[in-house]
Amino acid sequence: MKLFWSTVAVFSLLALGLVSMALQVPVAGHTAQTIEARPQIAFIETPLLVPGEPRKRFPQGSRLVRMTMGAQPRSPVNLTPQFFAVADPRMSFDGAQVLFSAQTEKNSGWQIWEMAADGSRPRQLTHCLGDCLQAAYLPRKQIVYTAIGGNGPQRSSTLYVSQWNGENAHPITFGPGNFQVETVLHSGRVLVSAERPLLAGGKGWGHRALYTIRPDGTGLHLFRQDASVNSVRGGAEELEDGTILFVEGKGAAQQVGGELAWIPPGALHAAEITAPPSVYESAHELQEGNLMVAKQNSGPSAANRTFDLYSFDLASRTLGDRLYRQPKISSVSPVPFAAHPIPLYYPSILHPEEKTGRFLCLNSYISADAAHGHIAGHIAQVRVIVLEQGHHERILGNAPVEKDGSFYMTVPSDTPIRFELLGARGAVIRAQKSWIWTRPGEDRGCLGCHESQALAPENRWPLTLNRSDTPTPVGVPIHPQGNTLNTRNK
């Protein structure tokens, strides 16, 4: 690897002339003057980038470099010479620190590291038994990251939250789906990617959608419901105006990258910004309305198709100047060295001492998958199924469903469960595919059974709460005071 990167340094000097010329030539409405105003950036350089599982992206190694942009850009400075592979750079809110994941040796596990923006004072934050990657900063000196563990069919990824120094690490996801951190939104929620549906024993890194979750593991929701089962959404970022920008690939992640797409604030559906045959690996906002993107270059074979860095104008949806190119090397995941606003802090109202949570469904007849959005027939009960170790399913029990389709129950917390709607004779009318959970003391509500996110709940009191304010215990011991909403306040 040292010989390889020495060769890279020689090519860097040759490439800089090409880059300088490209930066001085206006392309798609951009001028050299606008490029000179851009800050320093950090990005990943690698000789080989492969699709699939995050920990296997860089089989020949990678490095994190820093470069000053301008009409005469400086040669990239290697910030991570002591590592075999590096990925997922993130800037701290004040722009003084860099959070990243790295392998010290080729076959070692990935861990989360942090260092000063100049590459000094690197320190290891996590000591995971498996692989920890894709970290992002949270408010109040916390981080969220992806932890991959297990072997073979049992291998999966979970989200963890810890202090900035790696202490007090704890999981915030508890079901299958191979969750990955994408970014932390301005609202304080975490934007993640995961399988759709959230199945046990899935392939893990194909057919992925975007979800949001709070930093305490509550409120997991599909971000938008229009994701195709054949699409792979990832590389997501939130722009200054709240737009969610991401890369959407087609098929089961057989290639790196895809087209750029976005979901503006208030939009119900995603829209593609670019079109085939272009392929993008990542995008990051540099200035309002202007992006840095890693775009794949055309070549006679896949081996020749590396990624270079370009500017991209969102208003015209056009590719701008080429910012950097390294022959036979891919440059991806660019981020600016700049301070940025701290997301809102999301205060948790969980009760860690409790071992249960509650589900309240307003109308289980509502379903986006059913004809006219409404399940036909009579729903008498809801069955709760739990997923145990080894992907074994077990029935926890049933709860009654009222005439208006509402039900209210208490279930074990931090445990993956799914629901089945039953008719009067016990036949399954509709079965949930995704596994979900509730956190200790969480009151989780839903409008219906896989309901459309464009719907607002009807303004009425559900019959299940008229019957009793005591949720039906399913798979949990009956509390001596009734498992009511107000029990913990008495």
Buried (B, 14 or more C-beta within 10 A) or exposed (E): BEEEBEEBEEBBEEBBEBBBEBBBEEBBEBBBEBBBEBEBBBBBBBBBBEBBBBBEBBEBBBBBBBBBBBEEBEBBBBBBEEBBBBBBBBBBEEBEBBBBBBBBEEEEBBBBBBBBBEBEEBEEBBEBEBBBBBBBBBBEEBBBBBBBBEEEEEBBBBBBBBBBEBEEBEEBBBBBBBBBBBBBBBBBBBBBBBBBBBBBEBEBBBBBBBBBBBBBBBBBBBBBBBBEEEBBBBBBBBBEEEBBBBBBBBEBBEBBBBBBBBBEEEEEEBEEBBEEEBBBBBBBBBBEBBBBBBBBEEEEEEEEBBBBBBBBBBEEBBBBBBBBBBEEBBBBBBBBBBEBEBBEEBEBEBBEEBBBBBBBBBBBBBBBEBEEBEBEEEBBBBBBBBBEEEBEEEEBBBBBBBEBBBBBBBBBBBBBBBBBBBEEEEEEBBEBEBBBBBBBBBBBEBBBBBBBBEEEBEEEEBBBBEEEEBBBBBBBEEBEEBBBBEEEEE
